Amino acid sequence: MPDVAWNKQKWDGRYHWQDGGDVWSGAWGGPEAQWRHALLPRISAFLPAGTILEIAPGHGRWTQFLKDRCDRMVLVDLSEQCIASCRRRFADQRNMSFHVNDGRSLGMVADESVDFAFSFDSLVHADADVIESYLGELRRKLRPDGVGFIHHSNLGEYRRLAWLRRLGPLKGLLKPIVAAGTRTHSRAADMTASKFERLAERAGLRCISQELVNWLGRPLIDCLSVFTRRESAWAGPNRVLRNPDFMREAEEIRAFVAASGDPPSATPAGPPLRHEKFSYAKAR
């Protein structure tokens, strides 16, 4: 399982950050296209924000867009290499602070100081105990009406896939069974959308939407959870959506951007999302 030690070794040494992680946005046509047409529509209700906290920013693939939508930005990552890279990349920014943590705590962030907490394409590799720890921390760090958006694993819903993953080298003998559509992409095998909701409730938070999505395959092994404090004006019933067209949406975004002939940031609104767009409104 991708525990804290695995993540520390992976992102602080074994992974070669020659492209800054941009390769992971290839299915969308690059980071700008993915941000503008896939991520921003899902979080635009909460931006701009006073203070944004980004957990596990890597080399700043999303930081580059988030930084212009807040007054202050706080970056926290367990990888010293990643934080050092972000310091260099954003050295001219005066509204940013950079912190290395232990992969589960946020002691360097002031209580009730965060308006929007964000993590995408990182905490999918975090086991349930790490998610639980971060949620407990975020309950204290979020302002009364603060909101969080975390991309995490839903692999635990597919227990058969989790079992096959643990076979290691023996997987080669089961290639007819472990098809391309069942790759786990190092997702945490003990995390699910429903477990995230339970952990959030236990921490004093409330999920207000969860979108279960596929990732370079067919099973919905990922989840995009939006949450807030129980007493928040954003709080309401959790809306859960199973979206098997997340990667088809990526293909359409890539095709749209390629056909436009313009930089992704200069293109119009783009193709519609292939799911009902969540709408969010404060109760007061």
Secondary structure, 3 states (H helix, E strand, C coil): CCCHHHHHHHHHHHCCCCCCCHHHHHHHCCHHHHHHHHHHHHHHHHCCEEEEEEECCCCCCCHHHHHHHEEEEEEEECCHHHHHHHHHHCCCCCCEEEEECCCCCCCCCCCCCEEEEEECCCHHHCCHHHHHHHHHHHHHHEEEEEEEEEEEECHHHCHHHHHHHCCHHHHHHHCCCCCHHHCCCCCCCCCCHHHHHHHHHHHCEEEEEEEEECCCCCCCCEEEEEEEECCCCCCCCCEEEEECCHHHHHHHHHHHHHHHCCCHHHCCCCCCCCCCCCCCCCCC
